[in-house]
Amino acid sequence: MRKTRLDEADAFATKLLAGPDLATEQRVILRQRLIQNRADRGDWRAAEDLCREALAGSPDEPSFAWGLITAQANQGHLDQAWSTYRQLRPPVPAPELIALWMALHARFGFTEADVVTALDLIDRWPDHQDVGGKILMTFLELGGQRRADGQPVLPDLSAETLGRFQAELKNYALRNPGGPLTMIDLQGVDLVQVIRAQLVPHAGELNHAAGLVREGKLPIGALAVAASRPYAAMLIEQSCGVQYAVTAGSKAFRHEIEAAKQAIDGEVVTEASALAVVTLLPSRWPALRSAFSTIRLPRPALVDIDQAWKDLARSPGSFYSVSYDLQTDTLVLQEISLAEHQHLFGRIAIVDEIARQLTITDIPSTAEEPDPHQAWSAAITLAAARQLPLWSDDIAVRSVAASQGVPAFGTYALLTALTETSLIPDTRAEDTLTLTQAHIVQLSESGR
């Protein structure tokens, strides 16, 4: 009933806007309501179109500019959102927009003038604890991060700006003793040892979980939660040594091939493990992508990929990877070389690029607490809610999906399905070699 009334209200507002009698202020209000209605429904493409129409009539209205930027960002199109921001340069009229303003600059880089603008925003809303906390925490987290072109996200600051930042940091901590920032004395503290110690309290549990991942009985995403790491980062790092992407047993694999065949030309849901695999077969991606009318990626998966991108964008000396020591059967935290860092960042950059080509989709909301496993489990939730098949290259994830009645398949099953239906040439011998060299393998039947 509510949806019907909203549709009727939208139709009436659209009819009013088509007439010549409305004052400019009334047109702005009606357009804002139409845009908000689309945003509330998660229809960001329609919201983007309405914002463009609204800007054509009111080019100086900042709410329309920010509506357009928000709609583009929520579709995963950060390059477009950044381009729109740089073209329109709208002011920040409300504290709620600061998170997006900071996120775009954190992605594409700050100038010193941008840093000053951010500090001005803190002074503009001194009573909003979240404003100062968001801005200052973002700056602190960006230390050592670099853009895709290798340049630092944060510039070298003049003595004046650096002094102002330090003063803002101190004043915020004093004004908000219960906030996210606390002034502590780090003199004499070995930060490297602090970072390494993060895995120690639960080392036994993590090693056991890693063993289950290696047996194909636990999603690597569950291990990522236990290790407090982004799921996508652990996929790229191949923290458990190998990624079991191909189902053991001819009967089970044939079932996945048939599921892939049924999915061709329709909609499908995917998650980061599949994206991590297809980046190893870049020449196959266009054919794999065009096999479906729509490939949906849950928003929590994109958020996780974005966090992995940020982590891997850090300078090599400030980043530690999680890997599996085959000799001791344990997870280890280690500093990586420059060459390894460049390789990992190149991988996550491609995964991020591919992810933003997909249809970013919100999952059904619940009243429960946020689920830390959503980076991998949201794909199952979305596929079940929309009655769509799941494309995943984690056999444990596919097993969970099957238990919920969701048909699932991996990339190799999809390649086989496309080959058997004569949609692509048979490249499986070459692809098998490539994936095996990258430690993307089939789980032996004895390992299950």
Backbone hydrogen bonds, N-H to C=O, Kabsch-Sander energy under -0.5 kcal/mol:
donor,donor_aa,acceptor,acceptor_aa,energy
5,R,1,M,-2.2
6,L,2,R,-2.4
7,D,3,K,-2.4
8,E,4,T,-2.4
9,A,5,R,-2.6
10,D,6,L,-2.7
11,A,7,D,-2.4
12,F,8,E,-2.3
13,A,9,A,-2.6
14,T,10,D,-2.7
15,K,11,A,-1.9
16,L,12,F,-2.3
17,L,13,A,-2.4
18,A,14,T,-1.3
19,G,15,K,-0.6
19,G,16,L,-1.2
27,R,23,A,-2.2
28,V,24,T,-2.2
29,I,25,E,-2.0
30,L,26,Q,-2.5
31,R,27,R,-2.5
32,Q,28,V,-2.3
33,R,29,I,-2.0
34,L,30,L,-2.3
35,I,31,R,-2.6
36,Q,32,Q,-2.4
37,N,33,R,-2.4
38,R,34,L,-1.8
39,A,35,I,-2.3
40,D,36,Q,-2.9
41,R,37,N,-1.3
42,G,38,R,-0.5
42,G,39,A,-1.2
43,D,38,R,-2.3
44,W,42,G,-1.5
47,A,43,D,-2.0
48,E,44,W,-2.3
49,D,45,R,-2.0
50,L,46,A,-2.4
51,C,47,A,-2.2
52,R,48,E,-2.0
53,E,49,D,-2.0
54,A,50,L,-2.6
55,L,51,C,-2.6
56,A,52,R,-1.6
57,G,53,E,-1.1
58,S,54,A,-2.4
61,E,58,S,-1.7
64,F,61,E,-0.8
65,A,61,E,-1.4
66,W,62,P,-2.8
67,G,63,S,-1.8
68,L,64,F,-2.2
69,I,65,A,-2.3
70,T,66,W,-2.8
71,A,67,G,-2.4
72,Q,68,L,-2.3
73,A,69,I,-2.5
74,N,70,T,-2.6
75,Q,71,A,-0.8
75,Q,72,Q,-0.6
76,G,73,A,-1.7
77,H,72,Q,-2.2
78,L,76,G,-1.5
81,A,77,H,-2.2
82,W,78,L,-2.8
83,S,79,D,-2.2
84,T,80,Q,-2.7
85,Y,81,A,-2.4
86,R,82,W,-2.6
87,Q,83,S,-1.8
88,L,84,T,-2.8
89,R,85,Y,-3.3
97,L,94,A,-1.7
98,I,95,P,-1.5
101,W,97,L,-2.2
102,M,98,I,-3.0
103,A,99,A,-2.3
104,L,100,L,-2.4
105,H,101,W,-1.7
106,A,102,M,-2.8
107,R,103,A,-1.4
108,F,104,L,-2.4
109,G,105,H,-2.8
110,F,153,V,-2.9
115,V,111,T,-1.9
116,V,112,E,-2.2
117,T,113,A,-2.3
118,A,114,D,-2.4
119,L,115,V,-2.2
120,D,116,V,-2.2
121,L,117,T,-1.8
122,I,118,A,-1.4
123,D,119,L,-1.7
124,R,120,D,-1.9
125,W,121,L,-1.7
128,H,125,W,-1.5
129,Q,127,D,-1.0
131,V,128,H,-0.8
132,G,128,H,-1.3
133,G,129,Q,-2.3
134,K,130,D,-2.6
135,I,131,V,-2.3
136,L,132,G,-2.6
137,M,133,G,-2.3
138,T,134,K,-2.0
139,F,135,I,-2.1
140,L,136,L,-2.3
141,E,137,M,-2.3
142,L,138,T,-1.5
143,G,140,L,-0.8
145,Q,142,L,-2.4
146,R,313,A,-2.2
147,R,151,Q,-3.5
150,G,147,R,-2.0
153,V,145,Q,-2.2
162,L,158,S,-2.8
163,G,159,A,-2.2
164,R,160,E,-2.0
165,F,161,T,-2.5
166,Q,162,L,-2.3
167,A,163,G,-1.9
168,E,164,R,-2.6
169,L,165,F,-2.5
170,K,166,Q,-2.2
171,N,167,A,-2.8
172,Y,168,E,-2.6
173,A,169,L,-2.0
174,L,170,K,-2.1
175,R,171,N,-2.4
176,N,172,Y,-2.1
179,G,176,N,-2.3
184,I,182,T,-0.5
186,L,184,I,-0.7
189,V,186,L,-2.1
191,L,189,V,-1.1
194,V,190,D,-1.7
195,I,191,L,-2.4
196,R,192,V,-2.5
197,A,193,Q,-2.0
198,Q,195,I,-1.4
199,L,196,R,-1.0
200,V,197,A,-0.8
203,A,200,V,-1.9
206,L,202,H,-2.8
207,N,203,A,-2.7
208,H,204,G,-2.0
209,A,205,E,-2.5
210,A,206,L,-2.9
211,G,207,N,-2.0
212,L,208,H,-1.8
213,V,209,A,-2.2
214,R,210,A,-2.4
215,E,211,G,-1.0
216,G,213,V,-1.7
217,K,212,L,-2.7
218,L,212,L,-0.9
222,A,219,P,-1.0
223,L,219,P,-1.1
224,A,220,I,-2.2
225,V,221,G,-1.8
226,A,222,A,-1.9
227,A,223,L,-2.1
228,S,225,V,-1.1
229,R,224,A,-2.7
234,M,230,P,-1.9
235,L,231,Y,-1.8
236,I,232,A,-2.3
237,E,233,A,-2.8
238,Q,234,M,-0.8
239,S,234,M,-1.9
241,G,238,Q,-2.5
242,V,240,C,-1.3
243,Q,439,H,-2.6
244,Y,242,V,-0.5
245,A,243,Q,-1.1
245,A,441,V,-1.8
246,V,441,V,-1.5
253,F,249,G,-2.3
254,R,250,S,-2.5
255,H,251,K,-1.8
256,E,252,A,-1.6
257,I,253,F,-2.2
258,E,254,R,-2.3
259,A,255,H,-1.9
260,A,256,E,-2.4
261,K,257,I,-2.4
262,Q,258,E,-2.3
263,A,259,A,-1.2
264,I,260,A,-1.1
264,I,261,K,-0.5
265,D,291,A,-3.5
266,G,263,A,-2.2
268,V,294,T,-2.1
269,V,389,P,-2.5
270,T,296,R,-2.5
271,E,391,W,-0.9
274,A,271,E,-1.1
275,L,271,E,-1.2
276,A,272,A,-2.6
277,V,273,S,-1.4
278,V,274,A,-2.6
279,T,275,L,-1.5
280,L,277,V,-1.7
281,L,278,V,-1.2
284,R,281,L,-2.0
285,W,281,L,-0.8
285,W,282,P,-0.6
288,L,284,R,-2.4
289,R,285,W,-3.2
290,S,286,P,-2.1
291,A,287,A,-0.5
291,A,288,L,-0.7
292,F,289,R,-1.3
293,S,266,G,-1.6
294,T,266,G,-1.0
296,R,268,V,-3.2
296,R,294,T,-0.6
297,L,359,T,-2.1
299,R,361,T,-2.2
301,A,298,P,-0.9
302,L,298,P,-1.5
303,V,299,R,-2.5
304,D,300,P,-2.0
305,I,301,A,-2.2
306,D,302,L,-2.6
307,Q,303,V,-2.0
308,A,304,D,-2.3
309,W,305,I,-2.5
310,K,306,D,-2.1
311,D,307,Q,-2.5
312,L,308,A,-2.7
313,A,309,W,-1.0
314,R,311,D,-1.2
315,S,144,G,-1.6
318,S,315,S,-2.2
319,F,316,P,-1.4
321,S,334,Q,-2.5
323,S,321,S,-0.5
323,S,332,V,-2.4
325,D,323,S,-0.5
325,D,330,T,-3.2
326,L,324,Y,-0.8
329,D,325,D,-1.7
330,T,325,D,-1.1
332,V,323,S,-2.9
334,Q,321,S,-2.4
334,Q,332,V,-0.6
336,I,319,F,-0.8
341,H,337,S,-2.6
342,Q,338,L,-2.5
343,H,339,A,-2.0
344,L,340,E,-2.7
345,F,341,H,-2.7
346,G,342,Q,-2.2
347,R,343,H,-2.0
348,I,344,L,-2.5
349,A,345,F,-2.3
350,I,346,G,-1.5
351,V,347,R,-2.3
352,D,348,I,-2.8
353,E,349,A,-2.1
354,I,350,I,-2.7
355,A,351,V,-2.7
356,R,352,D,-1.7
357,Q,354,I,-1.7
358,L,355,A,-1.3
359,T,295,I,-2.6
360,I,358,L,-0.9
361,T,297,L,-2.3
374,Q,371,D,-1.8
376,W,373,H,-1.5
377,S,373,H,-2.8
378,A,374,Q,-1.8
379,A,376,W,-0.6
380,I,376,W,-0.5
380,I,377,S,-0.5
381,T,377,S,-2.2
382,L,378,A,-2.9
383,A,379,A,-2.4
384,A,380,I,-2.6
385,A,381,T,-2.4
386,R,382,L,-2.2
387,Q,383,A,-0.7
388,L,383,A,-2.5
390,L,407,P,-2.7
391,W,269,V,-3.2
392,S,390,L,-0.7
392,S,409,F,-2.2
395,I,244,Y,-1.8
398,R,394,D,-2.2
399,S,395,I,-1.8
400,V,396,A,-2.1
401,A,397,V,-2.5
402,A,398,R,-2.5
403,S,399,S,-1.8
404,Q,400,V,-0.7
404,Q,401,A,-1.2
405,G,402,A,-1.7
406,V,401,A,-2.7
409,F,390,L,-2.0
414,L,410,G,-2.0
415,L,411,T,-2.7
416,T,412,Y,-2.2
417,A,413,A,-2.5
418,L,414,L,-2.6
419,T,415,L,-2.0
420,E,416,T,-2.9
421,T,417,A,-1.4
422,S,419,T,-1.6
423,L,418,L,-2.7
424,I,418,L,-1.1
427,T,425,P,-0.9
431,D,427,T,-2.7
432,T,428,R,-3.0
433,L,429,A,-1.7
434,T,430,E,-2.2
435,L,431,D,-2.7
436,T,432,T,-2.5
437,Q,433,L,-2.3
438,A,434,T,-1.1
439,H,436,T,-1.7
440,I,435,L,-3.2
441,V,243,Q,-1.8
441,V,439,H,-0.7
443,L,246,V,-1.8
447,G,444,S,-1.8
448,R,445,E,-1.0
